Amino acid sequence: MKRTFFKIDYGPAFQSALLDRRTLVLPPALRAFHGRSILFMTDLHMSRMFPEAAMRRLLDQALPLEADIICLGGDFAENERGQALAATMLGALRPRIGAFAVLGNNDCEHLYHGGHRLTGELLRAGIVTLIDSEARIDLPGGARLRVAGLNSLREYTEPAAPFFADSGERDLRLLMAHYPQSIRMHLDNCLAPPHLALSGHTHGGQLRFLGLTPYSIGYERRRGSHLMPIEGWTDRLGFPTLISPGVGTSRLPFRLNAPPTIHLITLTCENKRAAAPDPAHP
């Protein structure tokens, strides 16, 4: 990844993303998930600015992590051809438990014009797309993974049924959304709080200079984005929430002081402090 003194990240020169490693402490009843891991990647924006070669390098970085659960936060590509290629390539990720995705605003724009090709391509790649819906996977010993995903359309998203109904103490609850504010706006749709929420969309501001980003000066302020951090981890909603800077770019073909980032979250039931962020490459 080429960088200048100002830490400019340029799409076609992509070599690897920063790897944010965290440890999430779970209640003792979720012992079945102890030692498991979640890989979260979002906002790939595959295009000529993030071409097939760049995606291969990202997968070369992700595959050795051998995550048990894969979560993808949407905005896979800038056009329908890129979406199909991104979905096919992401099929190389073979998590032990399951792979899940939500759609981003770019994905939805193309879906309305081209049908539901992307969701079909993701399903063929072994990735379940969650659009105001929930997936459940039973694990040995009575434990369950429950993953809920919100539609990327903030104003109109409305699950057909509440998330996490009849949730037991041995259910690990994950909530995914492309927009961070979607999580805040639709907490009433969760009958039990998630243990972890994942989102993207902001690109960490994409352009950061002297602490300012487009979001700091009013971009998307009308959508309530200022009520959530631009990027990083927060407990503002009462549970751990990650707003990822993501990987790719949009509108402008580079990042300034907002490096591409992926996340590996290790689950534990040991009562210890969460691990400090580790930006080292795997």
C-alpha positions as CSV (number, residue, x, y, z in Angstrom):
1,M,0.0,0.0,0.0
2,K,1.6,3.3,-1.1
3,R,1.6,6.1,1.4
4,T,2.8,9.6,1.5
5,F,3.7,11.7,4.5
6,F,-0.1,12.4,4.7
7,K,-0.9,8.7,4.7
8,I,-2.7,8.6,1.4
9,D,-4.1,5.2,0.6
10,Y,-4.6,4.6,-3.1
11,G,-6.9,1.8,-4.3
12,P,-5.0,0.0,-7.1
13,A,-1.8,0.2,-4.9
14,F,-3.6,-1.8,-2.1
15,Q,-1.4,-4.4,-0.6
16,S,-3.0,-5.1,2.8
17,A,-5.4,-3.6,5.3
18,L,-4.8,-2.8,8.9
19,L,-5.9,-5.7,11.1
20,D,-7.8,-4.6,14.2
21,R,-7.7,-7.4,16.7
22,R,-10.1,-7.3,19.7
23,T,-11.3,-9.7,22.3
24,L,-15.0,-9.7,23.2
25,V,-15.8,-11.1,26.7
26,L,-19.1,-13.0,26.7
27,P,-21.3,-14.2,29.6
28,P,-20.3,-17.7,31.1
29,A,-23.4,-19.3,29.5
30,L,-21.9,-18.7,26.1
31,R,-19.0,-21.0,26.8
32,A,-19.6,-22.9,23.6
33,F,-18.3,-19.8,21.7
34,H,-15.1,-19.5,23.8
35,G,-12.1,-19.2,21.5
36,R,-14.2,-18.7,18.3
37,S,-13.5,-15.7,16.1
38,I,-15.5,-13.3,13.9
39,L,-13.9,-11.6,10.8
40,F,-15.7,-8.4,9.8
41,M,-15.0,-6.7,6.5
42,T,-17.1,-4.0,4.9
43,D,-17.2,-1.4,2.1
44,L,-15.0,-3.2,-0.4
45,H,-16.3,-1.0,-3.3
46,M,-14.8,-3.3,-5.9
47,S,-14.2,-1.3,-9.1
48,R,-11.3,-0.2,-11.3
49,M,-10.1,1.6,-8.2
50,F,-10.2,-1.6,-6.2
51,P,-9.7,-4.2,-8.9
52,E,-9.6,-8.0,-8.9
53,A,-5.9,-8.0,-8.0
54,A,-6.6,-5.9,-4.9
55,M,-9.4,-8.2,-3.9
56,R,-7.0,-11.2,-4.2
57,R,-4.5,-9.5,-1.9
58,L,-7.3,-8.8,0.6
59,L,-8.4,-12.5,0.5
60,D,-4.7,-13.6,0.9
61,Q,-4.7,-11.6,4.1
62,A,-8.1,-12.8,5.4
63,L,-7.8,-16.5,4.6
64,P,-5.0,-17.4,7.1
65,L,-7.0,-15.8,9.9
66,E,-9.3,-18.9,9.7
67,A,-12.3,-17.1,11.2
68,D,-15.2,-19.2,12.5
69,I,-17.8,-16.5,11.5
70,I,-17.6,-14.2,8.6
71,C,-19.6,-10.9,8.6
72,L,-19.7,-8.6,5.6
73,G,-21.1,-5.1,5.9
74,G,-22.2,-4.2,2.4
75,D,-21.2,-1.9,-0.5
76,F,-19.5,-4.8,-2.3
77,A,-18.8,-3.1,-5.6
78,E,-19.6,0.0,-7.7
79,N,-21.5,-1.8,-10.4
80,E,-23.4,-5.1,-11.1
81,R,-20.4,-6.8,-12.8
82,G,-18.2,-6.0,-9.8
83,Q,-20.9,-7.2,-7.4
84,A,-21.0,-10.6,-9.1
85,L,-17.2,-10.9,-9.2
86,A,-16.9,-9.8,-5.5
87,A,-19.4,-12.4,-4.4
88,T,-17.7,-15.2,-6.3
89,M,-14.3,-14.3,-4.9
90,L,-15.6,-14.0,-1.3
91,G,-16.8,-17.5,-1.7
92,A,-13.1,-18.5,-1.0
93,L,-13.8,-17.7,2.6
94,R,-15.0,-20.9,4.3
95,P,-15.8,-20.1,7.9
96,R,-16.4,-23.1,10.3
97,I,-19.8,-21.8,11.4
98,G,-21.2,-19.5,8.8
99,A,-20.9,-16.4,6.6
100,F,-23.4,-13.5,6.6
101,A,-23.9,-10.2,4.8
102,V,-26.0,-7.1,4.8
103,L,-26.4,-4.8,1.8
104,G,-25.0,-1.3,1.5
105,N,-26.6,1.7,-0.1
106,N,-24.6,1.1,-3.3
107,D,-25.8,-2.5,-3.4
108,C,-29.4,-1.5,-3.1
109,E,-29.2,1.1,-5.8
110,H,-28.0,-1.5,-8.3
111,L,-30.5,-4.1,-7.0
112,Y,-33.4,-1.9,-7.8
113,H,-32.2,-1.7,-11.4
114,G,-31.0,-5.3,-11.8
115,G,-33.1,-7.5,-9.7
116,H,-31.7,-9.6,-6.8
117,R,-28.7,-10.9,-8.7
118,L,-26.3,-10.0,-5.9
119,T,-28.2,-11.8,-3.1
120,G,-28.2,-14.9,-5.4
121,E,-24.5,-14.7,-6.1
122,L,-23.7,-14.4,-2.4
123,L,-25.9,-17.4,-1.6
124,R,-24.1,-19.4,-4.3
125,A,-20.9,-18.4,-2.6
126,G,-22.2,-19.7,0.7
127,I,-22.9,-16.3,2.2
128,V,-26.4,-15.6,3.7
129,T,-27.7,-12.1,3.0
130,L,-29.9,-10.7,5.7
131,I,-32.4,-8.0,4.7
132,D,-34.5,-7.2,7.8
133,S,-34.2,-10.8,8.7
134,E,-32.4,-13.2,11.1
135,A,-30.4,-16.4,10.7
136,R,-30.0,-19.1,13.3
137,I,-27.4,-21.8,13.5
138,D,-27.5,-24.5,16.1
139,L,-24.2,-25.6,17.7
140,P,-23.5,-28.7,19.7
141,G,-24.6,-28.6,23.3
142,G,-27.7,-26.4,22.8
143,A,-25.9,-23.2,21.9
144,R,-27.1,-21.1,19.0
145,L,-25.7,-18.3,16.8
146,R,-28.3,-15.7,15.9
147,V,-27.4,-13.1,13.4
148,A,-29.8,-10.3,12.4
149,G,-29.3,-7.9,9.6
150,L,-31.0,-4.6,8.8
151,N,-31.9,-3.3,5.3
152,S,-29.6,-0.5,4.3
153,L,-32.5,1.9,3.6
154,R,-32.6,3.7,7.0
155,E,-36.0,5.3,6.7
156,Y,-38.0,2.2,5.4
157,T,-36.3,-0.7,7.1
158,E,-38.8,-2.8,9.2
159,P,-38.3,-6.4,10.1
160,A,-41.3,-8.7,9.5
161,A,-40.8,-10.0,13.0
162,P,-38.8,-8.8,16.0
163,F,-35.2,-10.0,16.2
164,F,-34.0,-12.4,18.9
165,A,-37.5,-13.5,20.0
166,D,-37.4,-16.3,22.6
167,S,-33.7,-15.8,23.0
168,G,-32.0,-17.9,25.6
169,E,-28.9,-17.4,27.7
170,R,-27.0,-19.8,25.3
171,D,-27.8,-17.7,22.2
172,L,-25.0,-15.5,20.8
173,R,-26.7,-12.5,19.3
174,L,-25.1,-10.4,16.5
175,L,-26.7,-7.4,14.9
176,M,-25.5,-6.2,11.5
177,A,-26.3,-3.0,9.6
178,H,-24.6,-1.0,6.9
179,Y,-25.4,2.4,8.4
180,P,-24.4,2.9,12.1
181,Q,-27.4,5.0,12.7
182,S,-29.7,2.1,11.6
183,I,-28.6,0.2,14.7
184,R,-29.6,3.1,16.9
185,M,-32.9,3.8,15.1
186,H,-34.1,0.2,15.2
187,L,-33.2,-1.1,18.6
188,D,-36.9,-1.5,19.4
189,N,-36.9,-4.3,16.8
190,C,-34.7,-6.3,19.1
191,L,-36.5,-8.2,21.9
192,A,-33.1,-8.9,23.5
193,P,-29.9,-6.8,23.2
194,P,-27.2,-8.0,20.9
195,H,-23.9,-9.1,22.3
196,L,-22.2,-7.3,19.4
197,A,-23.3,-4.9,16.7
198,L,-21.3,-4.4,13.4
199,S,-21.6,-1.6,10.9
200,G,-19.6,0.4,8.3
201,H,-20.5,2.9,5.6
202,T,-18.5,5.9,6.9
203,H,-15.1,4.8,5.6
204,G,-13.7,6.4,8.8
205,G,-14.5,9.7,7.2
206,Q,-12.3,8.6,4.2
207,L,-10.6,12.0,4.3
208,R,-9.2,12.9,7.8
209,F,-7.1,16.1,8.4
210,L,-6.5,17.7,11.7
211,G,-9.3,15.6,13.2
212,L,-11.9,16.8,10.7
213,T,-13.7,14.6,8.1
214,P,-16.6,15.3,5.7
215,Y,-18.9,14.0,8.5
216,S,-17.5,16.5,11.0
217,I,-18.6,19.4,8.7
218,G,-22.1,18.2,8.1
219,Y,-22.0,15.4,5.5
220,E,-25.1,13.2,6.1
221,R,-25.9,15.2,9.2
222,R,-29.5,15.2,8.1
223,R,-29.5,11.4,8.6
224,G,-28.5,11.5,12.2
225,S,-25.0,10.2,11.6
226,H,-23.6,12.7,14.1
227,L,-25.2,10.8,16.9
228,M,-22.8,7.9,16.4
229,P,-19.0,8.0,16.1
230,I,-17.5,8.2,12.7
231,E,-15.5,5.1,13.3
232,G,-14.2,2.7,16.0
233,W,-15.7,0.9,19.0
234,T,-18.3,2.4,21.2
235,D,-20.6,1.3,24.1
236,R,-22.9,4.2,23.6
237,L,-25.9,2.0,22.9
238,G,-25.3,-0.2,25.9
239,F,-23.5,-3.0,24.1
240,P,-20.2,-3.2,22.0
241,T,-20.7,-1.6,18.6
242,L,-18.1,-1.5,15.9
243,I,-18.2,1.2,13.1
244,S,-15.6,0.0,10.7
245,P,-13.6,2.3,8.4
246,G,-13.9,-0.4,5.8
247,V,-11.6,-1.1,2.9
248,G,-12.5,0.6,-0.3
249,T,-13.3,4.2,-1.5
250,S,-16.3,6.0,-2.9
251,R,-16.6,9.2,-4.9
252,L,-12.9,10.1,-4.5
253,P,-10.5,7.3,-5.3
254,F,-8.2,7.6,-2.2
255,R,-8.2,7.7,1.5
256,L,-6.4,10.4,3.6
257,N,-5.4,9.3,7.2
258,A,-8.2,6.7,7.1
259,P,-6.4,3.5,6.3
260,P,-8.3,0.4,5.0
261,T,-9.1,-1.8,8.0
262,I,-10.5,-5.3,8.7
263,H,-11.4,-6.7,12.1
264,L,-10.8,-10.0,13.8
265,I,-12.8,-10.4,17.0
266,T,-11.9,-13.3,19.3
267,L,-14.7,-14.4,21.7
268,T,-13.9,-15.5,25.2
269,C,-15.7,-16.2,28.4
270,E,-12.8,-15.3,30.6
271,N,-13.4,-12.3,32.7
272,K,-10.6,-10.1,31.5
273,R,-10.2,-6.7,29.9
274,A,-10.6,-6.5,26.1
275,A,-7.4,-6.7,24.2
276,A,-5.9,-3.5,23.0
277,P,-6.2,-2.8,19.2
278,D,-3.4,-4.5,17.2
279,P,-2.9,-2.9,13.8
280,A,-0.2,-5.3,12.8
281,H,-0.7,-7.3,9.7
282,P,-1.4,-11.1,10.1
